Amino acid sequence: NALGEFRNTVSTGIVSGLQRSIVASGGSTGPENLQELIQTDAAINPGNSGGPLLNLSGEAIGINTAVAIGAENIGFAIP
């Protein structure tokens, strides 16, 4: 439900890196270190974070979780 507005949205989600580490902010508990993430170009916006990252067989391989601030189309999924 991209941006809370567009239902049934699908993006490409090409995996461009594995085992990435980032410091995520925006939570009520402050910054959080996330490790061993899958880097992808899947669109992650309010309303569709937490959605599955699927492989070509339709199997969930990750949960889309965070984006890189200031960069377009760089997202991160928890395996």
C-alpha positions in Angstrom: 0.0 0.0 0.0 2.6 2.5 -1.2 2.4 5.9 0.5 -0.8 4.7 2.1 -2.5 5.6 -1.2 -1.7 3.1 -4.0 -3.0 -0.4 -3.4 -1.4 -3.6 -4.8 1.9 -1.9 -5.7 4.9 -4.0 -6.8 8.4 -2.8 -7.5 11.4 -4.6 -9.1 13.4 -5.2 -5.9 16.8 -6.0 -7.5 19.3 -7.2 -4.8 22.4 -5.1 -5.1 24.2 -6.1 -1.9 24.3 -8.6 0.9 25.3 -8.3 4.6 25.1 -4.5 4.7 25.1 -2.7 8.0 23.4 0.6 8.7 22.3 2.8 11.7 18.6 3.3 11.5 16.8 6.3 13.0 13.3 7.4 13.4 12.1 4.9 16.0 10.9 6.0 19.5 13.9 4.2 21.1 16.6 6.2 19.1 19.2 4.9 16.6 19.4 1.2 16.1 22.3 -0.8 14.5 21.0 -3.1 11.8 23.4 -5.8 10.4 23.4 -8.4 7.7 20.8 -6.6 5.7 19.9 -7.2 2.0 20.4 -4.0 -0.1 17.7 -3.6 -2.7 16.2 -1.0 -5.0 12.7 -1.9 -3.9 10.6 1.2 -3.1 10.1 1.5 0.6 7.7 4.3 1.6 5.3 5.0 4.4 2.6 2.4 3.9 4.8 -0.4 2.4 7.7 -0.7 4.8 7.5 -4.2 6.4 6.4 -5.8 3.1 8.1 -8.9 1.8 11.1 -9.0 -0.5 10.4 -12.0 -2.8 12.6 -14.1 -4.9 11.6 -15.3 -8.4 9.9 -18.3 -6.9 7.6 -16.1 -4.9 9.4 -17.0 -1.6 9.9 -14.3 1.0 13.6 -13.7 1.5 13.4 -10.5 3.5 11.2 -7.9 5.1 11.7 -4.4 3.7 12.7 -2.2 6.6 14.7 0.9 6.0 15.9 3.4 3.3 19.1 5.4 2.9 18.3 9.0 3.5 19.4 11.3 0.6 19.6 8.4 -1.9 16.8 7.3 -4.2 15.9 3.6 -4.5 18.3 2.2 -1.9 16.4 0.1 0.6 17.3 -2.5 3.1 15.5 -5.7 4.1 16.0 -8.0 7.1 16.7 -11.5 5.8 
